[in-house]
């Protein structure tokens, strides 16, 4: 049997120990990174939820819609967002048939950025919809609602909508699936304190389309 020289044995033990320590360090670094990412994501979620809960979102969103409308934009949606860890709003709008994503600070409405985004295929052109007659619209609306209710995920998405509104600090009085722009939405009657609210969430992403006092 060949005997390993003492020097080589020390080298092997040293290399083994170094590899073990390196593995432990890498594992700890990865865990710390995952923990940091989770905390960052949780902070962003909390910031977004607090925008909806503070009671001013509906008023500020409507002001933003009016201001942008006067500037020639057709606002499709206003959502809570985060920017560098702070509360913000993101607006999806169209101008001259071009889609835009516009970001503002919240609640100060200081412009952060404005850029063209290729999200317009998500929305149907309202003008084309207005060309349909009433009966066709009613038939299409029913088809959209019926098709969504047949989806396997529908019940789970509806429950998520209920949970989201409750997390925003509201008590739900009624929730109904409706059609808007050939897409599904949840129309929700809610209450917070003594005040009634109308809330509209998109389906299935549950983006807040409207939040207003009734």
N, C-alpha and C positions, 0 to 999 in steps of 0.2 A: 504494500500500500504506500502510495506516495504521500509524504508528509508536507503539508503546506508550511512554508517558512513563516516565522513569527511576524516579520514585517508585513508580509502579504495578508496575514490574518487580521492584523490591526487595520490595514487599509480597507479590507472587506467590511469589517465591523463598523468602521468610520463611515464608509459609503452607505451602508445599510441604514445607519442612524440618521445620516443626512437626508436620505430619500424619505424616511418615515416622517422626519420633521417637516420636509418640504410638502409632503402630501397633506399633513395636518394643517399647515399654513394655507395651502391652496383651498382646502375644504372650508376652513374658517373664513377665508376671504370671500368665497362664493356664497356662504351662508349669510355673511354680513351684507353682501351686495343684494341678495334676494330680499333680505329683511328691509334694507334701505329702499329698494324699489317698491316693496309692498307698502311701506309707510308713505312714500311719495304718492302712490296711486290712491291710498286711502285719504290722504290730505286733499288731493284733487277732487275726489268724490264728495268729501265733506264740504269743500268750497262751493262746488256746483249746487249741492243740495241746499246750502244756506242761502244762495241767491233766490231760490224758489220759496224759501220759508220766510224771508224777511218782510213780506207783505208789500214790497214796492216793485217787484218784478213786473207785474201786469201794467202798472202805470208807466214805468220807464220803458218797457217794450213798446207800448202804444205810442209814446212820444218819439221813440226811435223810428217806428213805422211812418209816422206823420212827416218827420223831418226828411227821411229818405224818399218818401213819396213826392215831396216838394222838389227834390233834386232829380226826379225822373226815374227813380227806382221802383220796381214792383217787388215788395217784400214777400217772400214765400214762407220764411220761418225765422224765429228768433230763439236761440237756445243759450242756456247757461254754459259757461266754459271756464277754463283756467288759463292764465298766462303768467309764466314765471312764478307759479305758486299763488298768484292772487286771483280774485274773482274777476271774471270778464264775461262778455257776451259775444256770440258769433251770429252773424246775420247772413242768411242765404237770400239773395235778391237777384233780380234781372233788370238790365238796362239795355235798351236797343237790342233786345233779344239775346244779350250776352249774359251768362251766369257769373255772379260774383260771390265771393266769400269775404265778408267784412267783419273785422274784430274791433271791439271797443272795451275799454276798462269799465268796471261796474263798481259803484253806481255813477261815476263821473262822466261816462260816455266820451272819454277821450279816445280818438281814433288810434288804433294800434297798427292795423294793416288793412289793405284792400287789394284783392287779387282775383283774377278770373279763374274759375274752377270748372272742371267738366263734370258737374253734377246735374245738369239740366235734364238729362234723360230720365231722372227720377220723377220729374214733374211733368204733367200733361199740360199742353198749351191751353189756357183758358178760352182763348178765342175760338179754337176748334171745338171745344166742348159747348160753347154758347151756340154753335151752329146746329146742334142736335135739337130735335123737338122734345117736348115735355115727356111724352110717353117713352121715347127711347132712353132719355135720361133716367126715368124712374125704373125702367127695366134693367138698365146697366147698373144702377145703384143696388138694386136687389141682388143682381148676380154677384157683385163684388162682396156684399155682406154675406150672402149664402156661401160663396166659395171660401171666404176666410173662416167662417164658422165650421166648415168641414175639415179645415186643416188640423193635423194631429197636435200642433203646437198651440192652438188657439187658447185652450183653457189655461195653459201655463203662462202664456203672454198676458192674458187678462188678469191672472193672479199677480203677476209682476207689476202690472199697472196699478192694481189696488195697493200693493205694498209700497210702491214708489210714492203715491199720493199721501199715504199715511206717514211715510218717512219725512215728507215735506211739511208735516204738521197739520194736515187737514183730515177731517172726518168725512167719509164718503156717504152721501145720501142715495145716489143712483149712478150707475155706469151703463152706457149703451154703446154698442158698436154701430158706427155710421160710415157713410161713404163721402169722401171729399176729393175732388180732382182725380177720380178713378182709383183712389187709394182708401184703405181702411183707417179710421180714427176712432178713438174712444172719447165720447162726450161724457163728462163727469160732472155731476152736481155735488158740490162739497161744502163743508162748513168749517170755519175756524173761529172759535169764540162765538159771538153773536152775528157774525158776518157770513153771508152766503157767497160762494164763488162758483164761476163756470170755468172748468179746466178741460182742455182738449189735448190729448196725447196722440202722437202718430203711431201707427201700427206697422211693423212689430218692434221698432226701435225705441218707442216710448219717449220720443223727443217732445218737449213742451211746445205746442203750437199756440196755445192761448191760455192765459191765466188772468181772469178779470173778476172784479167784484160784481155780484149779481144785483 
